[in-house]
Amino acid sequence: MDTPSFEPPSYSLSHICQNKNVPFVKPIDKMSRYAPAIAQTMNDTLLIVGASGGLGAELLEAALADENVDKIHATSTRPVSSTHERVRWHQLDYREPATVSRLGEALAESAARLDGLIVATGILAAEDLQPEKNIAQLARHAAEESYDINAVGPLLVFQSCAKLLRAAPTPKALFLSAQVGSVEDNQLGGWYSYRMAKAALNMGIKCAAIEAGRWRNPATVVAVHPGTTRTALSRPFIQRRKAPVRSAADSAGRIYTLLAGLTATETGHFFTADGAMLPW
Ligand SMILES: NC(=O)c1ccc[n+]([C@@H]2O[C@H](COP(=O)([O-])OP(=O)(O)OC[C@H]3O[C@@H](n4cnc5c(N)ncnc54)[C@H](OP(=O)(O)O)[C@@H]3O)[C@@H](O)[C@H]2O)c1
């Protein structure tokens, strides 16, 4: 049974994703936004999972503008032919586990190490999955789909490229999560599948950060909430939003700058795109 009193008056991404603790940061121009380098050498290799998405595509642009990044491996669920000599595309769909292992094999064949991993995949809604307004709308198949794609898939990618990350001098892994995955920050409820899946992702990231902190070259592993951003994922939920929504280029620029500036002491934390810390 629906319980209307439980629903917030305006149940939109704006209510849920906006981080009120973060001061407004003046937009910066594209060159300075993308100027920071992810690592120290001139021949770094980076993997961007979900480089076909709204944020992923702009993160790919940011990496292309980073002259220290020599080679970028990018994934999409669909086949993409590369239009740039520094980019190699791979087809990867978490719903087809063989594509995850194939990605690991392809990387091992062509790269000696992986300096950076960015996971920019995720789903909020799909054909049989809509963000739930109340417990009555929770459905097993939808929750499982969200869990598979939002939580398990990203960690299996980390697993498949851990060996290459270990070979880098200062490896970094950044996973796009969502503030709604924070248990402590949850004031509104709802969106069961997405919230539960992102909370599970967050726990996976925390475990990975602890484990990778014990590597000979410890990795910096973080979760990042991008902030409400105009993409295919958010579009249905921001139509009536009054507060400004960032463009994907703006959010990606901030995320790339954050990644570039990360140090080992910041591993195992959950950040906004502007570098403010969020509670897990
Ligand atoms: N936009 C926002 O306001 C917002 C707010 C909070 C958090 N986030 C998070 O930010 C991340 C990026 O979101 P976005 O806004 O850029 O969304 P998007 O434009 O919809 O992009 C989603 C990406 O995920 C990939 N993907 C979807 N299903 C997949 C699967 N089964 N296997 C592998 N890849 C799959 C898509 O690949 P294809 O293109 O091949 O389908 C696409 O590259 C997500 O984790 C999202 O939860 C976004």
Ligand as a Chemical Component Dictionary entry (heavy atoms), coordinates in Angstrom:
data_LIG
# 
_chem_comp.id                   LIG 
_chem_comp.type                 NON-POLYMER 
_chem_comp.pdbx_formal_charge   0 
_chem_comp.three_letter_code    LIG 
# 
loop_
_chem_comp_atom.comp_id 
_chem_comp_atom.atom_id 
_chem_comp_atom.alt_atom_id 
_chem_comp_atom.type_symbol 
_chem_comp_atom.charge 
_chem_comp_atom.model_Cartn_x 
_chem_comp_atom.model_Cartn_y 
_chem_comp_atom.model_Cartn_z 
_chem_comp_atom.pdbx_ordinal 
LIG N1  N1  N 0  24.333 12.537 -12.848 1  
LIG C1  C1  C 0  24.130 12.747 -11.550 2  
LIG O1  O1  O 0  23.473 13.722 -11.118 3  
LIG C2  C2  C 0  24.731 11.797 -10.539 4  
LIG C3  C3  C 0  24.509 12.062 -9.174  5  
LIG C4  C4  C 0  25.056 11.195 -8.231  6  
LIG C5  C5  C 0  25.814 10.113 -8.645  7  
LIG N2  N2  N 1  26.014 9.862  -9.970  8  
LIG C6  C6  C 0  26.813 8.685  -10.346 9  
LIG O2  O2  O 0  27.781 9.029  -11.324 10 
LIG C7  C7  C 0  28.041 7.893  -12.153 11 
LIG C8  C8  C 0  27.949 8.273  -13.632 12 
LIG O3  O3  O 0  26.613 8.657  -13.895 13 
LIG P1  P1  P 0  26.165 9.514  -15.172 14 
LIG O4  O4  O 0  25.303 10.586 -14.643 15 
LIG O5  O5  O -1 27.339 9.854  -16.017 16 
LIG O6  O6  O 0  25.224 8.445  -15.896 17 
LIG P2  P2  P 0  25.070 8.036  -17.429 18 
LIG O7  O7  O 0  25.287 9.195  -18.321 19 
LIG O8  O8  O 0  23.772 7.325  -17.507 20 
LIG O9  O9  O 0  26.279 7.002  -17.657 21 
LIG C9  C9  C 0  26.233 5.734  -17.066 22 
LIG C10 C10 C 0  27.406 4.902  -17.538 23 
LIG O10 O10 O 0  27.282 3.591  -16.947 24 
LIG C11 C11 C 0  27.447 2.623  -17.974 25 
LIG N3  N3  N 0  26.677 1.414  -17.666 26 
LIG C12 C12 C 0  25.336 1.306  -17.445 27 
LIG N4  N4  N 0  25.004 0.017  -17.286 28 
LIG C13 C13 C 0  26.155 -0.696 -17.390 29 
LIG C14 C14 C 0  26.461 -2.091 -17.340 30 
LIG N5  N5  N 0  25.507 -3.028 -17.196 31 
LIG N6  N6  N 0  27.742 -2.483 -17.495 32 
LIG C15 C15 C 0  28.725 -1.561 -17.681 33 
LIG N7  N7  N 0  28.499 -0.224 -17.774 34 
LIG C16 C16 C 0  27.220 0.190  -17.626 35 
LIG C17 C17 C 0  26.896 3.298  -19.228 36 
LIG O11 O11 O 0  27.385 2.621  -20.376 37 
LIG P3  P3  P 0  26.630 2.802  -21.824 38 
LIG O12 O12 O 0  26.805 4.237  -22.197 39 
LIG O13 O13 O 0  27.360 1.895  -22.709 40 
LIG O14 O14 O 0  25.209 2.419  -21.569 41 
LIG C18 C18 C 0  27.462 4.702  -19.055 42 
LIG O15 O15 O 0  28.791 4.735  -19.505 43 
LIG C19 C19 C 0  27.066 6.804  -11.700 44 
LIG O16 O16 O 0  27.704 5.955  -10.789 45 
LIG C20 C20 C 0  25.979 7.586  -10.971 46 
LIG O17 O17 O 0  25.326 6.799  -10.008 47 
LIG C21 C21 C 0  25.488 10.694 -10.919 48 
# 
loop_
_chem_comp_bond.comp_id 
_chem_comp_bond.atom_id_1 
_chem_comp_bond.atom_id_2 
_chem_comp_bond.value_order 
_chem_comp_bond.pdbx_ordinal 
LIG N1  C1  SING 1  
LIG C1  O1  DOUB 2  
LIG C1  C2  SING 3  
LIG C2  C3  SING 4  
LIG C2  C21 DOUB 5  
LIG C3  C4  DOUB 6  
LIG C4  C5  SING 7  
LIG C5  N2  DOUB 8  
LIG N2  C6  SING 9  
LIG N2  C21 SING 10 
LIG C6  O2  SING 11 
LIG C6  C20 SING 12 
LIG O2  C7  SING 13 
LIG C7  C8  SING 14 
LIG C7  C19 SING 15 
LIG C8  O3  SING 16 
LIG O3  P1  SING 17 
LIG P1  O4  DOUB 18 
LIG P1  O5  SING 19 
LIG P1  O6  SING 20 
LIG O6  P2  SING 21 
LIG P2  O7  DOUB 22 
LIG P2  O8  SING 23 
LIG P2  O9  SING 24 
LIG O9  C9  SING 25 
LIG C9  C10 SING 26 
LIG C10 O10 SING 27 
LIG C10 C18 SING 28 
LIG O10 C11 SING 29 
LIG C11 N3  SING 30 
LIG C11 C17 SING 31 
LIG N3  C12 SING 32 
LIG N3  C16 SING 33 
LIG C12 N4  DOUB 34 
LIG N4  C13 SING 35 
LIG C13 C14 SING 36 
LIG C13 C16 DOUB 37 
LIG C14 N5  SING 38 
LIG C14 N6  DOUB 39 
LIG N6  C15 SING 40 
LIG C15 N7  DOUB 41 
LIG N7  C16 SING 42 
LIG C17 O11 SING 43 
LIG C17 C18 SING 44 
LIG O11 P3  SING 45 
LIG P3  O12 DOUB 46 
LIG P3  O13 SING 47 
LIG P3  O14 SING 48 
LIG C18 O15 SING 49 
LIG C19 O16 SING 50 
LIG C19 C20 SING 51 
LIG C20 O17 SING 52 
# 
